[in-house]
């Protein structure tokens, strides 16, 4: 099954996302912010999908998208932003950075899993 990198500075949100994804059969790697996420992907095969919050300390989700897209193994990996941000400008900024999609919190677990399965093909 696919490996997903879940990035969120909220421990409760990371737990909820991780539980939802593991229950659906995915392997999950957790990170607390963009800096931690880059550390987790370094020196390992690319994950199959990245699911990241937008508003985080140290490095936000949009900057993480830019950094990941600059890495050889992450040019075409799906990156979904899971966030409370719903402003069209923010979505456009995420898209311009290379995000594949945008999911607004709070999320419906079945919809989240369905969206991920659809994006992964």
N, CA, C and O atoms as a printed pandas DataFrame, in Angstrom:
     atom_number atom_name residue_name chain_id  residue_number  x_coord  y_coord  z_coord
0              1         N          UNK        A               1    0.847   -1.195    0.000
1              2        CA          UNK        A               1    0.000    0.000    0.000
2              3         C          UNK        A               1    0.878    1.239    0.000
3              4         O          UNK        A               1    2.054    1.188    0.362
4              5         N          UNK        A               2    0.299    2.329   -0.404
5              6        CA          UNK        A               2    1.015    3.595   -0.560
6              7         C          UNK        A               2    1.462    4.184    0.774
7              8         O          UNK        A               2    0.825    3.981    1.808
8              9         N          UNK        A               3    2.578    4.923    0.726
9             10        CA          UNK        A               3    3.094    5.633    1.897
10            11         C          UNK        A               3    2.763    7.117    1.748
11            12         O          UNK        A               3    3.010    7.730    0.710
12            13         N          UNK        A               4    2.195    7.674    2.819
13            14        CA          UNK        A               4    1.790    9.079    2.818
14            15         C          UNK        A               4    2.552    9.821    3.906
15            16         O          UNK        A               4    2.664    9.345    5.036
16            17         N          UNK        A               5    3.075   10.990    3.554
17            18        CA          UNK        A               5    3.715   11.875    4.519
18            19         C          UNK        A               5    2.658   12.860    4.987
19            20         O          UNK        A               5    2.161   13.658    4.193
20            21         N          UNK        A               6    2.305   12.813    6.276
21            22        CA          UNK        A               6    1.333   13.729    6.864
22            23         C          UNK        A               6    2.051   14.796    7.664
23            24         O          UNK        A               6    2.786   14.483    8.601
24            25         N          UNK        A               7    1.844   16.054    7.305
25            26        CA          UNK        A               7    2.570   17.163    7.936
26            27         C          UNK        A               7    1.576   18.148    8.559
27            28         O          UNK        A               7    0.790   18.777    7.851
28            29         N          UNK        A               8    1.618   18.275    9.880
29            30        CA          UNK        A               8    0.738   19.212   10.578
30            31         C          UNK        A               8    1.341   19.526   11.934
31            32         O          UNK        A               8    1.822   18.622   12.617
32            33         N          UNK        A               9    1.323   20.797   12.338
33            34        CA          UNK        A               9    1.887   21.162   13.630
34            35         C          UNK        A               9    0.956   20.815   14.790
35            36         O          UNK        A               9    1.383   20.844   15.945
36            37         N          UNK        A              10   -0.296   20.490   14.511
37            38        CA          UNK        A              10   -1.248   20.107   15.556
38            39         C          UNK        A              10   -1.171   18.589   15.794
39            40         O          UNK        A              10   -1.461   17.796   14.898
40            41         N          UNK        A              11   -0.776   18.203   17.011
41            42        CA          UNK        A              11   -0.655   16.781   17.342
42            43         C          UNK        A              11   -1.990   16.058   17.164
43            44         O          UNK        A              11   -2.023   14.934   16.662
44            45         N          UNK        A              12   -3.087   16.694   17.571
45            46        CA          UNK        A              12   -4.396   16.029   17.462
46            47         C          UNK        A              12   -4.788   15.841   15.997
47            48         O          UNK        A              12   -5.367   14.815   15.641
48            49         N          UNK        A              13   -4.477   16.819   15.144
49            50        CA          UNK        A              13   -4.786   16.691   13.718
50            51         C          UNK        A              13   -3.922   15.601   13.093
51            52         O          UNK        A              13   -4.416   14.805   12.294
52            53         N          UNK        A              14   -2.625   15.555   13.451
53            54        CA          UNK        A              14   -1.744   14.490   12.937
54            55         C          UNK        A              14   -2.278   13.121   13.328
55            56         O          UNK        A              14   -2.299   12.198   12.514
56            57         N          UNK        A              15   -2.711   12.994   14.584
57            58        CA          UNK        A              15   -3.251   11.713   15.048
58            59         C          UNK        A              15   -4.515   11.332   14.285
59            60         O          UNK        A              15   -4.679   10.176   13.895
60            61         N          UNK        A              16   -5.403   12.290   14.070
61            62        CA          UNK        A              16   -6.652   12.015   13.373
62            63         C          UNK        A              16   -6.390   11.600   11.918
63            64         O          UNK        A              16   -6.972   10.634   11.426
64            65         N          UNK        A              17   -5.513   12.339   11.243
65            66        CA          UNK        A              17   -5.165   12.025    9.854
66            67         C          UNK        A              17   -4.482   10.661    9.792
67            68         O          UNK        A              17   -4.824    9.826    8.954
68            69         N          UNK        A              18   -3.524   10.443   10.672
69            70        CA          UNK        A              18   -2.783    9.183   10.690
70            71         C          UNK        A              18   -3.716    7.996   10.939
71            72         O          UNK        A              18   -3.631    6.980   10.249
72            73         N          UNK        A              19   -4.599    8.127   11.918
73            74        CA          UNK        A              19   -5.556    7.059   12.226
74            75         C          UNK        A              19   -6.443    6.771   11.014
75            76         O          UNK        A              19   -6.651    5.613   10.651
76            77         N          UNK        A              20   -6.962    7.828   10.393
77            78        CA          UNK        A              20   -7.837    7.685    9.225
78            79         C          UNK        A              20   -7.116    6.956    8.095
79            80         O          UNK        A              20   -7.668    6.038    7.488
80            81         N          UNK        A              21   -5.887    7.365    7.819
81            82        CA          UNK        A              21   -5.139    6.788    6.703
82            83         C          UNK        A              21   -4.679    5.358    6.989
83            84         O          UNK        A              21   -4.750    4.492    6.117
84            85         N          UNK        A              22   -4.208    5.117    8.214
85            86        CA          UNK        A              22   -3.779    3.756    8.577
86            87         C          UNK        A              22   -4.957    2.794    8.547
87            88         O          UNK        A              22   -4.811    1.638    8.147
88            89         N          UNK        A              23   -6.128    3.272    8.971
89            90        CA          UNK        A              23   -7.337    2.442    8.950
90            91         C          UNK        A              23   -7.713    2.057    7.523
91            92         O          UNK        A              23   -8.342    1.023    7.297
92            93         N          UNK        A              24   -7.324    2.894    6.565
93            94        CA          UNK        A              24   -7.617    2.635    5.149
94            95         C          UNK        A              24   -6.501    1.824    4.486
95            96         O          UNK        A              24   -6.558    1.546    3.289
96            97         N          UNK        A              25   -5.486    1.447    5.274
97            98        CA          UNK        A              25   -4.424    0.593    4.755
98            99         C          UNK        A              25   -3.172    1.308    4.280
99           100         O          UNK        A              25   -2.279    0.671    3.721
100          101         N          UNK        A              26   -3.084    2.614    4.489
101          102        CA          UNK        A              26   -1.898    3.351    4.067
102          103         C          UNK        A              26   -0.816    3.296    5.144
103          104         O          UNK        A              26   -1.115    3.164    6.331
104          105         N          UNK        A              27    0.430    3.398    4.722
105          106        CA          UNK        A              27    1.538    3.580    5.662
106          107         C          UNK        A              27    1.682    5.089    5.821
107          108         O          UNK        A              27    1.588    5.824    4.838
108          109         N          UNK        A              28    1.908    5.560    7.049
109          110        CA          UNK        A              28    1.966    7.006    7.290
110          111         C          UNK        A              28    3.278    7.389    7.966
111          112         O          UNK        A              28    3.695    6.764    8.941
112          113         N          UNK        A              29    3.920    8.422    7.432
113          114        CA          UNK        A              29    5.089    9.038    8.047
114          115         C          UNK        A              29    4.613   10.405    8.511
115          116         O          UNK        A              29    4.047   11.162    7.723
116          117         N          UNK        A              30    4.837   10.733    9.793
117          118        CA          UNK        A              30    4.356   12.007   10.335
118          119         C          UNK        A              30    5.487   13.012   10.499
119          120         O          UNK        A              30    6.618   12.653   10.826
120          121         N          UNK        A              31    5.154   14.288   10.261
121          122        CA          UNK        A              31    6.100   15.383   10.477
122          123         C          UNK        A              31    5.353   16.558   11.102
123          124         O          UNK        A              31    4.163   16.747   10.850
124          125         N          UNK        A              32    6.060   17.350   11.922
125          126        CA          UNK        A              32    5.421   18.439   12.675
126          127         C          UNK        A              32    5.414   19.786   11.948
127          128         O          UNK        A              32    4.668   20.690   12.326
128          129         N          UNK        A              33    6.240   19.922   10.908
129          130        CA          UNK        A              33    6.263   21.151   10.102
130          131         C          UNK        A              33    7.062   20.874    8.835
131          132         O          UNK        A              33    7.535   19.758    8.623
132          133         N          UNK        A              34    7.210   21.892    7.997
133          134        CA          UNK        A              34    7.915   21.705    6.732
134          135         C          UNK        A              34    9.370   21.299    6.893
135          136         O          UNK        A              34    9.874   20.475    6.130
136          137         N          UNK        A              35   10.047   21.871    7.881
137          138        CA          UNK        A              35   11.455   21.542    8.122
138          139         C          UNK        A              35   11.577   20.063    8.511
139          140         O          UNK        A              35   12.429   19.345    7.988
140          141         N          UNK        A              36   10.726   19.621    9.423
141          142        CA          UNK        A              36   10.712   18.220    9.854
142          143         C          UNK        A              36   10.387   17.305    8.669
143          144         O          UNK        A              36   10.991   16.243    8.515
144          145         N          UNK        A              37    9.437   17.720    7.837
145          146        CA          UNK        A              37    9.038   16.922    6.670
146          147         C          UNK        A              37   10.211   16.719    5.718
147          148         O          UNK        A              37   10.437   15.608    5.240
148          149         N          UNK        A              38   10.960   17.787    5.440
149          150        CA          UNK        A              38   12.116   17.664    4.546
150          151         C          UNK        A              38   13.152   16.716    5.144
151          152         O          UNK        A              38   13.797   15.957    4.420
152          153         N          UNK        A              39   13.308   16.762    6.458
153          154        CA          UNK        A              39   14.225   15.833    7.132
154          155         C          UNK        A              39   13.763   14.387    7.011
155          156         O          UNK        A              39   14.579   13.477    6.864
156          157         N          UNK        A              40   12.447   14.180    7.075
157          158        CA          UNK        A              40   11.894   12.820    7.002
158          159         C          UNK        A              40   12.013   12.218    5.601
159          160         O          UNK        A              40   12.117   10.999    5.463
160          161         N          UNK        A              41   11.998   13.062    4.552
161          162        CA          UNK        A              41   12.080   12.521    3.193
162          163         C          UNK        A              41   13.525   12.372    2.716
163          164         O          UNK        A              41   13.791   11.657    1.751
164          165         N          UNK        A              42   14.448   13.041    3.388
165          166        CA          UNK        A              42   15.854   12.973    2.982
166          167         C          UNK        A              42   16.395   11.559    3.174
167          168         O          UNK        A              42   16.193   10.939    4.218
168          169         N          UNK        A              43   17.081   11.064    2.154
169          170        CA          UNK        A              43   17.754    9.773    2.273
170          171         C          UNK        A              43   16.847    8.562    2.249
171          172         O          UNK        A              43   17.274    7.475    2.638
172          173         N          UNK        A              44   15.613    8.712    1.806
173          174        CA          UNK        A              44   14.707    7.573    1.694
174          175         C          UNK        A              44   13.985    7.667    0.353
175          176         O          UNK        A              44   13.917    8.741   -0.245
176          177         N          UNK        A              45   13.448    6.545   -0.118
177          178        CA          UNK        A              45   12.686    6.627   -1.372
178          179         C          UNK        A              45   11.513    7.592   -1.198
179          180         O          UNK        A              45   10.969    7.708   -0.100
180          181         N          UNK        A              46   11.117    8.286   -2.270
181          182        CA          UNK        A              46    9.995    9.234   -2.145
182          183         C          UNK        A              46    8.718    8.553   -1.649
183          184         O          UNK        A              46    8.442    7.403   -1.990
184          185         N          UNK        A              47    7.956    9.269   -0.851
185          186        CA          UNK        A              47    6.647    8.774   -0.433
186          187         C          UNK        A              47    5.728    8.856   -1.652
187          188         O          UNK        A              47    6.089    9.465   -2.659
188          189         N          UNK        A              48    4.547    8.249   -1.567
189          190        CA          UNK        A              48    3.622    8.238   -2.698
190          191         C          UNK        A              48    2.749    9.485   -2.767
191          192         O          UNK        A              48    2.253    9.848   -3.834
192          193         N          UNK        A              49    2.563   10.153   -1.599
193          194        CA          UNK        A              49    1.716   11.339   -1.540
194          195         C          UNK        A              49    2.075   12.135   -0.294
195          196         O          UNK        A              49    2.436   11.563    0.734
196          197         N          UNK        A              50    1.976   13.462   -0.391
197          198        CA          UNK        A              50    2.204   14.336    0.761
198          199         C          UNK        A              50    0.886   15.038    1.074
199          200         O          UNK        A              50    0.216   15.557    0.181
200          201         N          UNK        A              51    0.524   15.045    2.362
201          202        CA          UNK        A              51   -0.679   15.715    2.846
202          203         C          UNK        A              51   -0.209   16.707    3.910
203          204         O          UNK        A              51    0.203   16.297    4.995
204          205         N          UNK        A              52   -0.266   18.009    3.610
205          206        CA          UNK        A              52    0.332   18.996    4.511
206          207         C          UNK        A              52   -0.614   20.132    4.861
207          208         O          UNK        A              52   -1.426   20.571    4.047
208          209         N          UNK        A              53   -0.485   20.593    6.098
209          210        CA          UNK        A              53   -1.193   21.782    6.558
210          211         C          UNK        A              53   -0.536   22.997    5.890
211          212         O          UNK        A              53    0.600   22.904    5.424
212          213         N          UNK        A              54   -1.233   24.121    5.840
213          214        CA          UNK        A              54   -0.653   25.338    5.283
214          215         C          UNK        A              54    0.008   26.163    6.379
215          216         O          UNK        A              54    1.169   26.550    6.248
216          217         N          UNK        A              55   -0.718   26.434    7.458
217          218        CA          UNK        A              55   -0.209   27.302    8.522
218          219         C          UNK        A              55    0.562   26.502    9.566
219          220         O          UNK        A              55   -0.029   25.838   10.417
220          221         N          UNK        A              56    1.896   26.574    9.488
221          222        CA          UNK        A              56    2.766   25.879   10.444
222          223         C          UNK        A              56    3.967   26.764   10.751
223          224         O          UNK        A              56    4.353   27.593    9.927
224          225         N          UNK        A              57    4.564   26.591   11.941
225          226        CA          UNK        A              57    5.779   27.351   12.262
226          227         C          UNK        A              57    6.973   26.796   11.474
227          228         O          UNK        A              57    6.886   25.719   10.883
228          229         N          UNK        A              58    8.056   27.516   11.471
229          230        CA          UNK        A              58    9.329   27.139   10.837
230          231         C          UNK        A              58    9.276   27.118    9.311
231          232         O          UNK        A              58   10.057   27.810    8.657
232          233         N          UNK        A              59    8.364   26.332    8.739
233          234        CA          UNK        A              59    8.161   26.329    7.294
234          235         C          UNK        A              59    6.726   25.936    7.026
235          236         O          UNK        A              59    6.292   24.846    7.398
236          237         N          UNK        A              60    5.980   26.835    6.371
237          238        CA          UNK        A              60    4.567   26.541    6.117
238          239         C          UNK        A              60    4.403   25.559    4.956
239          240         O          UNK        A              60    5.371   25.205    4.283
240          241         N          UNK        A              61    3.173   25.133    4.737
241          242        CA          UNK        A              61    2.885   24.127    3.724
242          243         C          UNK        A              61    3.180   24.565    2.308
243          244         O          UNK        A              61    3.600   23.754    1.483
244          245         N          UNK        A              62    2.964   25.844    2.010
245          246        CA          UNK        A              62    3.209   26.320    0.648
246          247         C          UNK        A              62    4.711   26.348    0.354
247          248         O          UNK        A              62    5.137   25.985   -0.742
248          249         N          UNK        A              63    5.504   26.773    1.324
249          250        CA          UNK        A              63    6.959   26.735    1.153
250          251         C          UNK        A              63    7.441   25.279    1.070
251          252         O          UNK        A              63    8.366   24.974    0.317
252          253         N          UNK        A              64    6.820   24.391    1.839
253          254        CA          UNK        A              64    7.159   22.962    1.763
254          255         C          UNK        A              64    6.905   22.428    0.353
255          256         O          UNK        A              64    7.718   21.676   -0.184
256          257         N          UNK        A              65    5.780   22.815   -0.244
257          258        CA          UNK        A              65    5.474   22.385   -1.612
258          259         C          UNK        A              65    6.597   22.836   -2.548
259          260         O          UNK        A              65    7.079   22.053   -3.367
260          261         N          UNK        A              66    7.010   24.094   -2.425
261          262        CA          UNK        A              66    8.091   24.620   -3.283
262          263         C          UNK        A              66    9.381   23.821   -3.092
263          264         O          UNK        A              66   10.045   23.450   -4.060
264          265         N          UNK        A              67    9.722   23.565   -1.831
265          266        CA          UNK        A              67   10.959   22.829   -1.518
266          267         C          UNK        A              67   10.895   21.392   -2.057
267          268         O          UNK        A              67   11.866   20.894   -2.628
268          269         N          UNK        A              68    9.751   20.735   -1.871
269          270        CA          UNK        A              68    9.613   19.359   -2.365
270          271         C          UNK        A              68    9.675   19.308   -3.888
271          272         O          UNK        A              68   10.313   18.419   -4.453
272          273         N          UNK        A              69    9.024   20.247   -4.549
273          274        CA          UNK        A              69    9.020   20.273   -6.014
274          275         C          UNK        A              69   10.428   20.474   -6.580
275          276         O          UNK        A              69   10.696   20.107   -7.724
276          277         N          UNK        A              70   11.321   21.053   -5.786
277          278        CA          UNK        A              70   12.707   21.256   -6.229
278          279         C          UNK        A              70   13.533   19.972   -6.115
279          280         O          UNK        A              70   14.624   19.886   -6.679
280          281         N          UNK        A              71   13.019   18.976   -5.389
281          282        CA          UNK        A              71   13.727   17.700   -5.234
282          283         C          UNK        A              71   13.393   16.776   -6.393
283          284         O          UNK        A              71   12.237   16.684   -6.806
284          285         N          UNK        A              72   14.398   16.095   -6.917
285          286        CA          UNK        A              72   14.231   15.227   -8.074
286          287         C          UNK        A              72   13.076   14.226   -7.906
287          288         O          UNK        A              72   12.253   14.081   -8.810
288          289         N          UNK        A              73   13.011   13.548   -6.777
289          290        CA          UNK        A              73   11.996   12.512   -6.567
290          291         C          UNK        A              73   10.589   13.031   -6.302
291          292         O          UNK        A              73    9.645   12.243   -6.242
292          293         N          UNK        A              74   10.434   14.341   -6.144
293          294        CA          UNK        A              74    9.129   14.910   -5.772
294          295         C          UNK        A              74    8.525   15.830   -6.834
295          296         O          UNK        A              74    7.554   16.537   -6.566
296          297         N          UNK        A              75    9.089   15.821   -8.016
297          298        CA          UNK        A              75    8.571   16.691   -9.074
298          299         C          UNK        A              75    7.123   16.348   -9.445
299          300         O          UNK        A              75    6.341   17.238   -9.782
300          301         N          UNK        A              76    6.768   15.063   -9.383
301          302        CA          UNK        A              76    5.443   14.630   -9.830
302          303         C          UNK        A              76    4.634   13.908   -8.759
303          304         O          UNK        A              76    3.559   13.383   -9.049
304          305         N          UNK        A              77    5.133   13.874   -7.525
305          306        CA          UNK        A              77    4.406   13.232   -6.416
306          307         C          UNK        A              77    3.207   14.119   -6.058
307          308         O          UNK        A              77    3.362   15.334   -5.937
308          309         N          UNK        A              78    2.014   13.532   -5.887
309          310        CA          UNK        A              78    0.868   14.364   -5.488
310          311         C          UNK        A              78    1.081   15.010   -4.113
311          312         O          UNK        A              78    1.499   14.352   -3.161
312          313         N          UNK        A              79    0.791   16.289   -4.034
313          314        CA          UNK        A              79    0.872   17.019   -2.763
314          315         C          UNK        A              79   -0.467   17.695   -2.534
315          316         O          UNK        A              79   -0.871   18.574   -3.295
316          317         N          UNK        A              80   -1.157   17.274   -1.469
317          318        CA          UNK        A              80   -2.448   17.856   -1.107
318          319         C          UNK        A              80   -2.265   18.739    0.117
319          320         O          UNK        A              80   -1.582   18.357    1.067
320          321         N          UNK        A              81   -2.871   19.912    0.098
321          322        CA          UNK        A              81   -2.848   20.795    1.258
322          323         C          UNK        A              81   -4.166   20.643    2.002
323          324         O          UNK        A              81   -5.242   20.834    1.437
324          325         N          UNK        A              82   -4.061   20.293    3.286
325          326        CA          UNK        A              82   -5.217   20.087    4.168
326          327         C          UNK        A              82   -5.201   21.230    5.175
327          328         O          UNK        A              82   -4.331   21.278    6.044
328          329         N          UNK        A              83   -6.161   22.158    5.064
329          330        CA          UNK        A              83   -6.043   23.395    5.828
330          331         C          UNK        A              83   -7.389   24.033    6.147
331          332         O          UNK        A              83   -8.407   23.703    5.538
332          333         N          UNK        A              84   -7.381   24.943    7.101
333          334        CA          UNK        A              84   -8.571   25.732    7.405
334          335         C          UNK        A              84   -8.688   26.906    6.440
335          336         O          UNK        A              84   -9.736   27.549    6.367
336          337         N          UNK        A              85   -7.621   27.186    5.703
337          338        CA          UNK        A              85   -7.607   28.297    4.731
338          339         C          UNK        A              85   -8.529   27.977    3.563
339          340         O          UNK        A              85   -8.405   26.919    2.946
340          341         N          UNK        A              86   -9.448   28.876    3.257
341          342        CA          UNK        A              86  -10.351   28.654    2.123
342          343         C          UNK        A              86  -10.323   29.816    1.129
343          344         O          UNK        A              86  -11.042   29.797    0.130
344          345         N          UNK        A              87   -9.489   30.830    1.404
345          346        CA          UNK        A              87   -9.424   32.006    0.532
346          347         C          UNK        A              87   -8.891   31.632   -0.847
347          348         O          UNK        A              87   -7.884   30.931   -0.955
348          349         N          UNK        A              88   -9.558   32.094   -1.896
349          350        CA          UNK        A              88   -9.108   31.799   -3.269
350          351         C          UNK        A              88   -7.651   32.191   -3.527
351          352         O          UNK        A              88   -6.948   31.507   -4.271
352          353         N          UNK        A              89   -7.191   33.300   -2.908
353          354        CA          UNK        A              89   -5.811   33.739   -3.117
354          355         C          UNK        A              89   -4.828   32.712   -2.565
355          356         O          UNK        A              89   -3.804   32.424   -3.184
356          357         N          UNK        A              90   -5.151   32.158   -1.385
357          358        CA          UNK        A              90   -4.279   31.148   -0.772
358          359         C          UNK        A              90   -4.243   29.891   -1.640
359          360         O          UNK        A              90   -3.180   29.312   -1.861
360          361         N          UNK        A              91   -5.415   29.474   -2.132
361          362        CA          UNK        A              91   -5.486   28.291   -2.995
362          363         C          UNK        A              91   -4.638   28.510   -4.245
363          364         O          UNK        A              91   -3.927   27.609   -4.690
364          365         N          UNK        A              92   -4.721   29.721   -4.807
365          366        CA          UNK        A              92   -3.950   30.045   -6.005
366          367         C          UNK        A              92   -2.455   30.020   -5.710
367          368         O          UNK        A              92   -1.659   29.564   -6.530
368          369         N          UNK        A              93   -2.080   30.517   -4.528
369          370        CA          UNK        A              93   -0.676   30.498   -4.113
370          371         C          UNK        A              93   -0.181   29.057   -3.993
371          372         O          UNK        A              93    0.933   28.739   -4.410
372          373         N          UNK        A              94   -1.016   28.193   -3.422
373          374        CA          UNK        A              94   -0.663   26.780   -3.297
374          375         C          UNK        A              94   -0.520   26.109   -4.652
375          376         O          UNK        A              94    0.414   25.341   -4.883
376          377         N          UNK        A              95   -1.456   26.407   -5.545
377          378        CA          UNK        A              95   -1.425   25.837   -6.893
378          379         C          UNK        A              95   -0.173   26.307   -7.641
379          380         O          UNK        A              95    0.497   25.518   -8.306
380          381         N          UNK        A              96    0.132   27.609   -7.521
381          382        CA          UNK        A              96    1.313   28.171   -8.173
382          383         C          UNK        A              96    2.597   27.530   -7.641
383          384         O          UNK        A              96    3.570   27.386   -8.381
384          385         N          UNK        A              97    2.603   27.147   -6.367
385          386        CA          UNK        A              97    3.781   26.509   -5.768
386          387         C          UNK        A              97    3.935   25.060   -6.236
387          388         O          UNK        A              97    5.016   24.479   -6.143
388          389         N          UNK        A              98    2.827   24.481   -6.746
389          390        CA          UNK        A              98    2.900   23.107   -7.233
390          391         C          UNK        A              98    2.008   22.118   -6.507
391          392         O          UNK        A              98    2.127   20.911   -6.718
392          393         N          UNK        A              99    1.109   22.610   -5.650
393          394        CA          UNK        A              99    0.194   21.706   -4.944
394          395         C          UNK        A              99   -0.774   21.067   -5.940
395          396         O          UNK        A              99   -1.239   21.712   -6.880
396          397         N          UNK        A             100   -1.061   19.801   -5.714
397          398        CA          UNK        A             100   -1.958   19.039   -6.581
398          399         C          UNK        A             100   -3.418   19.352   -6.262
399          400         O          UNK        A             100   -4.259   19.421   -7.158
400          401         N          UNK        A             101   -3.710   19.543   -4.962
401          402        CA          UNK        A             101   -5.088   19.785   -4.555
402          403         C          UNK        A             101   -5.164   20.454   -3.200
403          404         O          UNK        A             101   -4.149   20.671   -2.539
404          405         N          UNK        A             102   -6.403   20.782   -2.787
405          406        CA          UNK        A             102   -6.668   21.576   -1.583
406          407         C          UNK        A             102   -7.872   20.974   -0.882
407          408         O          UNK        A             102   -8.944   20.869   -1.477
408          409         N          UNK        A             103   -7.712   20.578    0.370
409          410        CA          UNK        A             103   -8.814   20.016    1.154
410          411         C          UNK        A             103   -9.007   20.909    2.380
411          412         O          UNK        A             103   -8.053   21.174    3.111
412          413         N          UNK        A             104  -10.229   21.370    2.606
413          414        CA          UNK        A             104  -10.504   22.275    3.723
414          415         C          UNK        A             104  -10.895   21.480    4.970
415          416         O          UNK        A             104  -11.715   20.564    4.913
416          417         N          UNK        A             105  -10.275   21.862    6.114
417          418        CA          UNK        A             105  -10.621   21.277    7.414
418          419         C          UNK        A             105  -11.882   21.953    7.927
419          420         O          UNK        A             105  -12.133   23.100    7.557
420          421         N          UNK        A             106  -12.685   21.305    8.754
421          422        CA          UNK        A             106  -12.533   19.905    9.150
422          423         C          UNK        A             106  -12.845   18.985    7.978
423          424         O          UNK        A             106  -13.701   19.285    7.146
424          425         N          UNK        A             107  -12.140   17.865    7.925
425          426        CA          UNK        A             107  -12.324   16.948    6.809
426          427         C          UNK        A             107  -13.236   15.787    7.189
427          428         O          UNK        A             107  -13.350   15.420    8.358
428          429         N          UNK        A             108  -13.873   15.228    6.187
429          430        CA          UNK        A             108  -14.676   14.025    6.352
430          431         C          UNK        A             108  -13.727   12.856    6.058
431          432         O          UNK        A             108  -13.165   12.793    4.964
432          433         N          UNK        A             109  -13.532   11.919    7.016
433          434        CA          UNK        A             109  -12.567   10.833    6.810
434          435         C          UNK        A             109  -12.785   10.036    5.515
435          436         O          UNK        A             109  -11.822    9.710    4.821
436          437         N          UNK        A             110  -14.036    9.725    5.193
437          438        CA          UNK        A             110  -14.309    8.952    3.973
438          439         C          UNK        A             110  -13.936    9.755    2.724
439          440         O          UNK        A             110  -13.386    9.214    1.765
440          441         N          UNK        A             111  -14.244   11.054    2.752
441          442        CA          UNK        A             111  -13.899   11.913    1.616
442          443         C          UNK        A             111  -12.384   12.043    1.466
443          444         O          UNK        A             111  -11.863   12.031    0.351
444          445         N          UNK        A             112  -11.677   12.166    2.599
445          446        CA          UNK        A             112  -10.219   12.283    2.567
446          447         C          UNK        A             112   -9.614   11.043    1.920
447          448         O          UNK        A             112   -8.789   11.150    1.013
448          449         N          UNK        A             113  -10.024    9.874    2.384
449          450        CA          UNK        A             113   -9.506    8.621    1.850
450          451         C          UNK        A             113   -9.881    8.485    0.364
451          452         O          UNK        A             113   -9.058    8.069   -0.451
452          453         N          UNK        A             114  -11.116    8.834    0.025
453          454        CA          UNK        A             114  -11.556    8.770   -1.356
454          455         C          UNK        A             114  -10.749    9.676   -2.265
455          456         O          UNK        A             114  -10.374    9.292   -3.372
456          457         N          UNK        A             115  -10.485   10.890   -1.784
457          458        CA          UNK        A             115   -9.695   11.848   -2.571
458          459         C          UNK        A             115   -8.281   11.326   -2.775
459          460         O          UNK        A             115   -7.739   11.400   -3.877
460          461         N          UNK        A             116   -7.684   10.798   -1.708
461          462        CA          UNK        A             116   -6.322   10.270   -1.823
462          463         C          UNK        A             116   -6.264    9.098   -2.792
463          464         O          UNK        A             116   -5.357    9.024   -3.621
464          465         N          UNK        A             117   -7.218    8.186   -2.694
465          466        CA          UNK        A             117   -7.247    7.035   -3.607
466          467         C          UNK        A             117   -7.413    7.507   -5.052
467          468         O          UNK        A             117   -6.788    6.958   -5.959
468          469         N          UNK        A             118   -8.249    8.515   -5.265
469          470        CA          UNK        A             118   -8.477    9.048   -6.599
470          471         C          UNK        A             118   -7.193    9.679   -7.153
471          472         O          UNK        A             118   -6.830    9.456   -8.308
472          473         N          UNK        A             119   -6.510   10.473   -6.309
473          474        CA          UNK        A             119   -5.280   11.149   -6.731
474          475         C          UNK        A             119   -4.170   10.130   -7.018
475          476         O          UNK        A             119   -3.373   10.314   -7.938
476          477         N          UNK        A             120   -4.127    9.063   -6.228
477          478        CA          UNK        A             120   -3.085    8.047   -6.428
478          479         C          UNK        A             120   -3.408    7.137   -7.615
479          480         O          UNK        A             120   -2.538    6.425   -8.116
480          481         N          UNK        A             121   -4.665    7.167   -8.060
481          482        CA          UNK        A             121   -5.069    6.345   -9.211
482          483         C          UNK        A             121   -5.385    4.964   -8.749
483          484         O          UNK        A             121   -5.746    4.110   -9.559
